[in-house]
Every structure is written in C-alpha cells, then in structure tokens.
Amino acid sequence: MNQSLIILFILINLFLILFFKRKNSKKEKEHLYRVFCIQDQLISEKNKKDKMNDSINNLAELEETTQQKLNAIQLKLEFLHLFSKTNF
C-alpha cells in the first residue's frame, strides 16, 4: 500500500513538473518571440537611420560640387565681362 502511494506521489510530481515546465517553455517562447520582434524593429530602425545618413551625406556632397561649379561659372562670367570691356 505504501509503495503504491509513493509511486502515485512520484507520478503526480512528475506530471506537475512536466506540466509547469511546458508552461514555462511556452512563456519562454513567447518572450523570445517578443525579444526577436524588438530586435528586428531595432535593426530596421538602424537601417533606416543609416540610409538617411547616407542620403544626407550624398546631398552634402552634391551641394559642395554644385557650389564649386557655380563658383567656376561665376569666375568665367567675370572673366568674359572683363574681356569684353577690354575689347571695346
């Protein structure tokens, strides 16, 4: 009789351990999924930020080259203006 009670007690404990382990495992999976989603969102935001920084850098380079071209055109116009004054 005692042995059957002990065996029953052990089986109940095993069942409870497995049941709660499964519940915890499910919670862990949900938690890991949430963490994965957050990490994915952070990576996406970082990629957007990197693309925006690249665009800003490209615009700055474009502005610089445009300014250099405008300066060159202005110098040419001044030269042509001075050249035309000296010819007449």
Distance bins in CASP14 RR format, pairs under 12 A and 6 or more apart:
PFRMAT RR
TARGET T0000
AUTHOR 0000-0000-0000
RMODE 2
METHOD distances of the structure
MODEL  1
1 7 0 0 0 0 0 1 0 0 0 0 0
1 8 0 0 0 0 0 1 0 0 0 0 0
2 8 0 0 0 0 0 1 0 0 0 0 0
2 9 0 0 0 0 0 1 0 0 0 0 0
3 9 0 0 0 0 0 1 0 0 0 0 0
3 10 0 0 0 0 0 1 0 0 0 0 0
4 10 0 0 0 0 0 1 0 0 0 0 0
4 11 0 0 0 0 0 1 0 0 0 0 0
5 11 0 0 0 0 0 1 0 0 0 0 0
5 12 0 0 0 0 0 1 0 0 0 0 0
6 12 0 0 0 0 0 1 0 0 0 0 0
6 13 0 0 0 0 0 1 0 0 0 0 0
7 13 0 0 0 0 0 1 0 0 0 0 0
7 14 0 0 0 0 0 1 0 0 0 0 0
8 14 0 0 0 0 0 1 0 0 0 0 0
8 15 0 0 0 0 0 1 0 0 0 0 0
9 15 0 0 0 0 0 1 0 0 0 0 0
9 16 0 0 0 0 0 1 0 0 0 0 0
10 16 0 0 0 0 0 1 0 0 0 0 0
10 17 0 0 0 0 0 1 0 0 0 0 0
11 17 0 0 0 0 0 1 0 0 0 0 0
11 18 0 0 0 0 0 1 0 0 0 0 0
12 18 0 0 0 0 0 1 0 0 0 0 0
12 19 0 0 0 0 0 1 0 0 0 0 0
13 19 0 0 0 0 0 1 0 0 0 0 0
13 20 0 0 0 0 0 1 0 0 0 0 0
14 20 0 0 0 0 0 1 0 0 0 0 0
14 21 0 0 0 0 0 1 0 0 0 0 0
15 21 0 0 0 0 0 1 0 0 0 0 0
15 22 0 0 0 0 0 1 0 0 0 0 0
16 22 0 0 0 0 0 1 0 0 0 0 0
16 23 0 0 0 0 0 1 0 0 0 0 0
17 23 0 0 0 0 0 1 0 0 0 0 0
17 24 0 0 0 0 0 1 0 0 0 0 0
18 24 0 0 0 0 0 1 0 0 0 0 0
18 25 0 0 0 0 0 1 0 0 0 0 0
19 25 0 0 0 0 0 1 0 0 0 0 0
19 26 0 0 0 0 0 1 0 0 0 0 0
20 26 0 0 0 0 0 1 0 0 0 0 0
20 27 0 0 0 0 0 1 0 0 0 0 0
21 27 0 0 0 0 0 1 0 0 0 0 0
21 28 0 0 0 0 0 1 0 0 0 0 0
22 28 0 0 0 0 0 1 0 0 0 0 0
22 29 0 0 0 0 0 1 0 0 0 0 0
23 29 0 0 0 0 0 1 0 0 0 0 0
23 30 0 0 0 0 0 1 0 0 0 0 0
24 30 0 0 0 0 0 1 0 0 0 0 0
24 31 0 0 0 0 0 1 0 0 0 0 0
25 31 0 0 0 0 0 1 0 0 0 0 0
25 32 0 0 0 0 0 1 0 0 0 0 0
26 32 0 0 0 0 0 1 0 0 0 0 0
26 33 0 0 0 0 0 1 0 0 0 0 0
27 33 0 0 0 0 0 1 0 0 0 0 0
27 34 0 0 0 0 0 1 0 0 0 0 0
28 34 0 0 0 0 0 1 0 0 0 0 0
28 35 0 0 0 0 0 1 0 0 0 0 0
29 35 0 0 0 0 0 1 0 0 0 0 0
29 36 0 0 0 0 0 1 0 0 0 0 0
30 36 0 0 0 0 0 1 0 0 0 0 0
30 37 0 0 0 0 0 1 0 0 0 0 0
31 37 0 0 0 0 0 1 0 0 0 0 0
31 38 0 0 0 0 0 1 0 0 0 0 0
32 38 0 0 0 0 0 1 0 0 0 0 0
32 39 0 0 0 0 0 1 0 0 0 0 0
33 39 0 0 0 0 0 1 0 0 0 0 0
33 40 0 0 0 0 0 1 0 0 0 0 0
34 40 0 0 0 0 0 1 0 0 0 0 0
34 41 0 0 0 0 0 1 0 0 0 0 0
35 41 0 0 0 0 0 1 0 0 0 0 0
35 42 0 0 0 0 0 1 0 0 0 0 0
36 42 0 0 0 0 0 1 0 0 0 0 0
36 43 0 0 0 0 0 1 0 0 0 0 0
37 43 0 0 0 0 0 1 0 0 0 0 0
37 44 0 0 0 0 0 1 0 0 0 0 0
38 44 0 0 0 0 0 1 0 0 0 0 0
38 45 0 0 0 0 0 1 0 0 0 0 0
39 45 0 0 0 0 0 1 0 0 0 0 0
39 46 0 0 0 0 0 1 0 0 0 0 0
40 46 0 0 0 0 0 1 0 0 0 0 0
40 47 0 0 0 0 0 1 0 0 0 0 0
41 47 0 0 0 0 0 1 0 0 0 0 0
41 48 0 0 0 0 0 1 0 0 0 0 0
42 48 0 0 0 0 0 1 0 0 0 0 0
42 49 0 0 0 0 0 1 0 0 0 0 0
43 49 0 0 0 0 0 1 0 0 0 0 0
43 50 0 0 0 0 0 1 0 0 0 0 0
44 50 0 0 0 0 0 1 0 0 0 0 0
44 51 0 0 0 0 0 1 0 0 0 0 0
45 51 0 0 0 0 0 1 0 0 0 0 0
45 52 0 0 0 0 0 1 0 0 0 0 0
46 52 0 0 0 0 0 1 0 0 0 0 0
46 53 0 0 0 0 0 1 0 0 0 0 0
47 53 0 0 0 0 0 1 0 0 0 0 0
47 54 0 0 0 0 0 1 0 0 0 0 0
48 54 0 0 0 0 0 1 0 0 0 0 0
48 55 0 0 0 0 0 1 0 0 0 0 0
49 55 0 0 0 0 0 1 0 0 0 0 0
49 56 0 0 0 0 0 1 0 0 0 0 0
50 56 0 0 0 0 0 1 0 0 0 0 0
50 57 0 0 0 0 0 1 0 0 0 0 0
51 57 0 0 0 0 0 1 0 0 0 0 0
51 58 0 0 0 0 0 1 0 0 0 0 0
52 58 0 0 0 0 0 1 0 0 0 0 0
52 59 0 0 0 0 0 1 0 0 0 0 0
53 59 0 0 0 0 0 1 0 0 0 0 0
53 60 0 0 0 0 0 1 0 0 0 0 0
54 60 0 0 0 0 0 1 0 0 0 0 0
54 61 0 0 0 0 0 1 0 0 0 0 0
55 61 0 0 0 0 0 1 0 0 0 0 0
55 62 0 0 0 0 0 1 0 0 0 0 0
56 62 0 0 0 0 0 1 0 0 0 0 0
56 63 0 0 0 0 0 1 0 0 0 0 0
57 63 0 0 0 0 0 1 0 0 0 0 0
57 64 0 0 0 0 0 1 0 0 0 0 0
58 64 0 0 0 0 0 1 0 0 0 0 0
58 65 0 0 0 0 0 1 0 0 0 0 0
59 65 0 0 0 0 0 1 0 0 0 0 0
59 66 0 0 0 0 0 1 0 0 0 0 0
60 66 0 0 0 0 0 1 0 0 0 0 0
60 67 0 0 0 0 0 1 0 0 0 0 0
61 67 0 0 0 0 0 1 0 0 0 0 0
61 68 0 0 0 0 0 1 0 0 0 0 0
62 68 0 0 0 0 0 1 0 0 0 0 0
62 69 0 0 0 0 0 1 0 0 0 0 0
63 69 0 0 0 0 0 1 0 0 0 0 0
63 70 0 0 0 0 0 1 0 0 0 0 0
64 70 0 0 0 0 0 1 0 0 0 0 0
64 71 0 0 0 0 0 1 0 0 0 0 0
65 71 0 0 0 0 0 1 0 0 0 0 0
65 72 0 0 0 0 0 1 0 0 0 0 0
66 72 0 0 0 0 0 1 0 0 0 0 0
66 73 0 0 0 0 0 1 0 0 0 0 0
67 73 0 0 0 0 0 1 0 0 0 0 0
67 74 0 0 0 0 0 1 0 0 0 0 0
68 74 0 0 0 0 0 1 0 0 0 0 0
68 75 0 0 0 0 0 1 0 0 0 0 0
69 75 0 0 0 0 0 1 0 0 0 0 0
69 76 0 0 0 0 0 1 0 0 0 0 0
70 76 0 0 0 0 0 1 0 0 0 0 0
70 77 0 0 0 0 0 1 0 0 0 0 0
71 77 0 0 0 0 0 1 0 0 0 0 0
71 78 0 0 0 0 0 1 0 0 0 0 0
72 78 0 0 0 0 0 1 0 0 0 0 0
72 79 0 0 0 0 0 1 0 0 0 0 0
73 79 0 0 0 0 0 1 0 0 0 0 0
73 80 0 0 0 0 0 1 0 0 0 0 0
74 80 0 0 0 0 0 1 0 0 0 0 0
74 81 0 0 0 0 0 1 0 0 0 0 0
75 81 0 0 0 0 0 1 0 0 0 0 0
75 82 0 0 0 0 0 1 0 0 0 0 0
76 82 0 0 0 0 0 1 0 0 0 0 0
76 83 0 0 0 0 0 1 0 0 0 0 0
77 83 0 0 0 0 0 1 0 0 0 0 0
77 84 0 0 0 0 0 1 0 0 0 0 0
78 84 0 0 0 0 0 1 0 0 0 0 0
78 85 0 0 0 0 0 1 0 0 0 0 0
79 85 0 0 0 0 0 1 0 0 0 0 0
79 86 0 0 0 0 0 1 0 0 0 0 0
80 86 0 0 0 0 0 1 0 0 0 0 0
80 87 0 0 0 0 0 1 0 0 0 0 0
81 87 0 0 0 0 0 1 0 0 0 0 0
81 88 0 0 0 0 0 1 0 0 0 0 0
82 88 0 0 0 0 0 1 0 0 0 0 0
END
